[in-house]
Amino acid sequence: MNAMMKKSYLIIAAAMFFLASFAYAGGHQDDHQKGHKNGCQQGHHAKLSDKRIEKMQKKLDLNEQQVSELKVIAKQYPADKKHSRKQAFKGFQQLDPNGKNYQQKLTAFADQRAAEVKAKILRHGNMRADIYKVLTSDQQQKMQQWMKKKHKNKAGK
């Protein structure tokens, strides 16, 4: 497979991921608005809020030391609202298919979005690893079961 074909596949994959993220975002718009109505300024962007830590404390039976360590982790990973889907969609809409250098601009846009998604995934994965370091193996298993149940319930909506 030559380099041009690889690049084409990468662009197609990035575009599919980009478009799928809009479909995913649409389903969570209500959850996001609920977060704002309940006084949470960050909505579902806050991955490790005080409210989330409280819920973890109850569900996983965390001790005070673990809670304080999770609060330190929360400060290390503040909510990242820099790369919103709405901004990405606007950027995509501004690309003119009839415009000069459209393919180059589209490729640059796809590369930029791919880098942003990669950074977000790595950040989330690192935060998750840090959280797991605080938990016992039993708590890690409980957390995995809790997340599976939570995602299963969301998929059924």
C-alpha positions in Angstrom: 0.0 0.0 0.0 1.5 3.3 -1.0 1.7 6.4 1.1 -1.0 8.2 -0.8 -3.5 5.4 -0.2 -2.6 5.3 3.5 -3.2 9.0 3.8 -6.5 8.7 2.0 -7.6 5.9 4.4 -6.5 8.1 7.3 -8.5 11.0 6.1 -11.6 8.9 5.5 -11.3 7.3 8.9 -10.8 10.8 10.6 -13.9 12.1 8.7 -16.0 9.1 9.7 -14.9 9.5 13.3 -15.6 13.3 13.1 -19.1 12.7 11.7 -19.8 10.0 14.2 -18.9 12.3 17.1 -21.7 14.6 16.0 -24.2 11.8 16.1 -22.9 10.8 19.6 -23.0 14.4 20.8 -26.6 14.8 19.8 -27.7 12.0 22.0 -26.0 13.5 25.0 -27.2 17.1 24.6 -30.0 16.6 27.2 -27.5 15.3 29.7 -25.3 18.3 29.1 -28.2 20.7 29.6 -29.2 18.9 32.8 -25.7 19.4 34.1 -26.1 23.2 33.6 -29.6 23.3 35.1 -28.3 21.5 38.2 -25.7 24.1 38.9 -22.8 22.2 37.3 -21.1 24.8 35.0 -19.1 22.1 33.3 -21.9 19.7 32.5 -20.6 16.3 31.4 -17.2 17.8 30.5 -16.1 17.5 34.1 -14.6 14.0 34.3 -13.7 14.1 38.0 -15.9 16.7 39.7 -16.5 16.8 43.5 -19.9 15.3 42.8 -18.4 12.5 40.9 -15.9 11.8 43.7 -18.7 11.7 46.2 -20.5 9.2 44.1 -17.4 7.1 43.8 -16.9 7.3 47.6 -20.4 5.8 48.1 -20.3 3.2 45.4 -16.7 2.1 45.9 -16.5 2.6 49.7 -13.5 4.9 49.4 -11.6 6.0 52.6 -10.7 9.6 53.3 -7.2 9.2 52.1 -8.4 7.9 48.7 -10.9 10.8 48.5 -8.2 13.4 49.1 -5.9 11.7 46.5 -8.8 11.8 43.9 -9.3 15.5 44.6 -5.6 16.0 43.8 -6.0 14.1 40.6 -9.1 16.2 39.7 -7.0 19.3 40.0 -4.3 17.8 37.7 -7.0 17.1 35.0 -9.3 20.1 34.9 -12.2 19.9 32.4 -11.0 20.5 28.9 -13.5 22.5 26.9 -11.0 23.8 24.4 -12.0 21.4 21.7 -15.8 21.5 21.5 -17.7 19.6 18.9 -19.7 22.7 18.1 -16.5 24.6 17.2 -15.3 21.7 15.1 -18.6 21.6 13.3 -18.4 25.3 12.5 -14.9 24.9 11.2 -16.0 22.0 9.0 -19.0 24.0 7.7 -16.7 26.9 6.8 -14.8 24.7 4.3 -16.1 25.5 0.8 -16.0 22.4 -1.5 -15.8 24.7 -4.5 -13.1 26.9 -2.9 -9.4 27.0 -3.8 -7.3 24.3 -2.2 -10.3 22.6 -0.7 -8.7 19.2 -0.5 -5.6 20.6 1.2 -7.8 22.6 3.7 -9.9 19.5 4.3 -6.8 17.4 5.0 -5.4 20.0 7.3 -8.7 20.2 9.2 -8.9 16.4 9.5 -5.3 16.2 10.7 -6.0 18.9 13.3 -9.2 17.2 14.6 -7.4 13.8 14.7 -4.6 15.3 16.8 -7.2 16.9 19.2 -9.1 13.6 19.6 -5.8 11.8 20.2 -4.8 14.3 22.9 -8.2 14.0 24.5 -8.1 10.2 24.6 -4.5 10.2 26.0 -5.5 12.7 28.6 -8.5 10.7 29.7 -6.6 7.4 29.7 -3.8 8.9 31.8 -6.4 10.3 34.3 -8.1 6.9 34.4 -4.7 5.2 35.2 -4.0 7.7 38.0 -7.5 7.0 39.4 -6.9 3.2 39.3 -3.6 3.7 41.2 -5.6 5.1 44.1 -8.1 2.2 44.2 -7.7 -1.3 45.6 -8.1 -4.2 43.2 -11.6 -4.9 44.6 -12.5 -1.2 44.0 -11.2 -1.4 40.5 -13.4 -4.4 39.7 -16.4 -2.6 41.2 -15.6 0.5 39.1 -15.4 -1.6 36.0 -18.8 -3.2 36.7 -20.3 0.2 37.5 -19.0 1.7 34.2 -20.3 -1.3 32.2 -23.7 -1.0 33.8 -23.7 2.8 33.3 -22.8 2.5 29.6 -25.3 -0.4 29.1 -28.0 1.8 30.5 -27.0 4.7 28.2 -27.1 2.4 25.1 -30.6 1.3 25.9 -32.0 4.9 25.9 
